[in-house]
Amino acid sequence: MLVRSEKALIIDTRTFCEYNTSHILNSVNVWSSKIRKKRLQQDSISVHDYLAQACHVSEVPGGVDIIVYDHSAPSLSAVPQDSFLHVLLNKLGKAFPAVFLLAGGFLEFQARYPELCEDSSKKGTPLTTQSQPCMPVANIGPTRILPFLYLGSQNDANNKQLLQGYNILYELNVSISCPKPDFVQESHFMRIPVNDNFSEKLLPYFNDAFNFIDKVREGGGCVLVHCLAGVSRSATVAIAYVMKHLSLPFEEAYMYVKSRRPTISPNINFVGQLAELDRQLRRDPGAPRDPASAPILLRPPASPCLPCTPSAPTTLLTRPLRWEVTEP
């Protein structure tokens, strides 16, 4: 089973002058001359060596996730085929398990999150590796995802009268800290013990979660999948189940759940694990993993979860934000 990388490399493909003026915190600049672009295009230099030189390290780990941005590209289709960005994305897609393009590029990101950018007049503070809970805007009660599957918060899970109104007798708790309510039977309860951060693994728990939800469905019951706020961890499990139960690709399952509960925002670590689940569900059992995965377009959400405690600077940093996948 593939285990997702705990690190991400953020690549700025603009000119060095633009990068030096302002850039996303902890990103590295890999803008290329025509000669270096041609060398990369003709495989005279490997993309691993190319990145190692840009990052000033001996080697970039092969399992690291890659986030790429330029000045303002709105989508993958808008990237010219003769551009350096197109060449780089093509090479990265063949060499790394997960490659993402930031929709709107640096301009859109800077407009939304100036505090997460640094420039020549202001040195930004690197981000922590631990995420903070993302609280929903206003979800009143659990959200019906499927006739037998609801997505909600800890408050919903502890409200016996509320759950009775939805005929919910089962709970799938995706947290370490949220306690089991006394009124829920042991046989009607399952816990996935994970925190909402950028290193936790949900992928190994998916099959057990699917089996638990399937048993509830087959018995004619209803189950509430929840974490603290019903935004990241439990939303990830709900998306994963929708992918399997409705045979939907990740992007469609994501939009399916988000259309019902707009406040969901799985952190990028969980997004990567959902993308891996998508690959597992699409390929035949035992088939080798395709290394030439196409890049995925990422868009920062309207209200990101920002960490509070600064950490030491690092080029390969743990994912700092929650992102939304908008298209393959």
N, C-alpha and C positions, 0 to 999 in steps of 0.2 A: 504494500500500500504506500502510495506517495505521501510524504509528509511535507506540508507547505513550509517554505522558507520563513524565518522569523524576521528577515531583513528586507529592505527595499532600497534600490538605488534610484535617485531622482536625477534625470538627465536634462540639462538645458542645452538646446541645439541652436540657440541664437548666436550672433557674433560675440566675440570676446568683449567688445566695447559695450554692447547691450547688457551682457551678463555682468560686467564690472560695474555698470551703472546701478542695476537693481536685479535681483533674482530671488527665487523661492529659497527659503532657509535650507541650508545643507545640500543644495543641488550642486552638481558638477557640470562644467561646461565642456562640451565635446564638439563645438563648431569646427568645421573642416574646410581646408583649402580645396581647390579643384584637384590638385595632385593627390591629396590624402583621400578624397572622396573616390577617385578613380582606383586607388590602391585597395580600398575597402570593397568597392564594387567588383573588382577582378580577383578578390581573395588573395591579394598580395600580402595583406595583413589580416589576421583574424579579428573578429569583433571583440573577442576576449582580450587580446593584446591591445587593441585600440582603446578599450575602456580602462585597462590597467594603466596605460600611459596617461590618460586623462585624469584618473583618480589618484595617480602617484602611488600606486600600490603594486606589489609583485603579482597579485592575481585577484581577479574578481570571482567570488564563488559562483559556480554554475547554477545553483538552485535559487539564487537571489531573484526577487521580483523587480521588474524594471518599469518605472514611470517616466514617460518622455513628454516634454512640452516644447513648443516653439513660441513664436510671437503671438499668433492669434488663430491658428487653424481650428475651425469649428467642428470638423469631423475628419474621419479617416479618408473619406472620398474626396475631400478638399485638398489633400496633400498632393502636389504635382509629382508625377512619376519620375521626372528627371531631377528632382530635388534631393539634396543630401538627406533630408528627413525621411523621405521614402526609402532610400537605400538603407539607411540605418535601421528603420523599423523592420525591413525585410530581413536583414542580417540578424537582428536581435530576436525576431520571431522564430528563427531556426536554431538559435543557440540557448535560449532561456525559456523556462516553462510558462512564464506569465509576463506579457509585455502590454503596457497600457499607454494610450495617448490621452493627455489631458485636454478635454474639449475647451475651446476658447483660448487656449494657450496662456501665456503669462499675463496678457492684458486683462482677461476676464478674472483670473485668479487674484491679481493685484487689486483690481477694483473691488472684489468681494472681501479679501483678507489682507489688507495692507500690513497688518501686524505680523503676518507670517512671511513677509518679504524683508530682505535687507538690501541696503544700498550704500553708496560711498559715504553718505553723511550720517547713516544710522546703522550700527551693528546690531543685528537681531540676536535673540537668544534662542539657541537650539531647543528642540522640543523634547519632552520626556517620552519614555517608551511605554508609559502606562496611560490608558485612556480613562476618561471619567464618564460616569453614567450620562446618557443622552436622555433628557426628560422630554416626553411628548408635549406638543402644544396643548391639546385638549382632547383626550379620548374619553368619552363617557361610557364606561362599561366595556366589556370585551367586544372584539370585532369578529364577525362571522366570516371566515375564510372559505370554508366548505360546510355543507349541512351538518357535519359532525365535528368540525374543527374550528375552534375559536382562538384568537390571539389577544393576549391582554397583559395586564400589569400585576404586580404583587398585591396592590389594593383590590383588584378584581378577584384575585385568588383567595383573599381572606374574607370576602363578603359572601357569606352563605346564602343570604336572601337573594342577592343579585344573581348568583349562579343558579339557584333554583328556578329563577324566572327564565333562564335560558336552557333549562334541563341539563346542566353541566354537572356531572358526578365524578369526572376524572380530571386529574391535573398532571401535566408534564412540566416540571419545574427546572428551568435552565439557569441554575445559579448555585452558588455555594452558600450564600448568606440568607436567602429567603426561606423561612421555616415552613414546614408542612402544616397546614391548618388542622386543628384537632378534629374537625368534623369530616375530614376526608379519610376514607379507609386506606389502610396500607396497600391493599391489593388494587386500589384505584389511583395509586400515586407512583410517579417515576421521577427521579432526579438525574439531571445531567450536570455534574459538578464542575462548572467552568466559570471563570470571571470574564468580564468584558474588557479584554486587552488585546494587544497585537501579537501575542505569542501562544494563546490558548488554542487547542485543537478540538474542533467540533466534529470534523469528518469521521473520526473513529466511532462516534456515538450515533451516527445517522441510522444505521441499520436497526439498532435497538429501539430508537425512537419510532422508526417506521413500523416495527412490529407492535409496539405498544399502541400506537394510533390505529393500526389496522384491527387489532383486537377490539378496541372500543367501537370502531365502525361496524365490524361484523356482529357485535353484540347489540347494535342499535342505540348505542350511547353517544354522548358528546364529551369532548375533551377540551380543556383550556390549556394552551401552551403559553407559558409566561416566564418572564425574568423579572427584573426590577421595574422596568417601564414599558416592556413590550415593544422595544425599538430595535435592538441589535441582536442579542443572543437568541431569544425566542423567535424573532422574525426570521433569522437564518434557518432555524429548524422548520418553521412553517414553509418557507420558500423551498427548502430541500424536499419536504414531503409533497408539495404541489408538483415539483419537477417529476418525482417518481410516480405519483398517483395519476396525474393527468398526462404523463409523457410529454411534458413541455420542456423546451430548452431553457437554460438558466435565465436569459434575458426576458422571455415571455412570462416565466414563473415569477420573476422579480416584479414585473409590472403588474401582473395579476394580483399579487399580494398588496403592492403599494397602492393600487387603485382602490382597494378596500380599506387600507389603513395607511394614509399618506405620510404619517410620521415615522414609518420604519426607516432605519438607516444602519444596516449592518456595517461594522467596521471593515476596512479593506482586507484584513486578515481573514475574516469570515467570507468576504466576497471571493477571495482566492480559493478557499476551500469549496465554495459552491461551484466555482468554475471547474475545479477538479472533479467534483461529483458529476457535473455535466459531461465531462470527458469519459468518465467511467460508465455512465448510463448509455452513452452513444456508441461506444465501441463494444465489440464482441468480448465475452469473458476470456481472459488470457491473452488478448491481442496486445502487441507491444504499443507503448505510448508513442503518439506522434509528436516528435520534437518540434515540428514546424507549425506551432500554434500561431494563429493570426493575432495581431494586436487587438486589444479591446479598448474602446473609447470610454474614458472616465470623465465624469463631471462632478466638481465639488458641490455638495448640497447647499441649500439656502442657509442652514444653521448647522455648522460643523460642531463636533465635539472637540473642544480644545483642552489639552492638558494644562495643569496649573504649575507643575514643578519643573524647572529647567533641568536638563541633563548635560553631560559633557558633550562637546562637539564630536561629530563623527560623520564620515562620508557615507558609509553604509548604515543608515539609521533605521530604527524600528518605525513602522508606519505612523505618521503623525496625525492623520486625519481620517474621517469617514468619507467615503466617496460613493457616488452613485454611478452604476453602469447604465449607459444610455443607449448603446447600440453595439453590435459586434464589430 
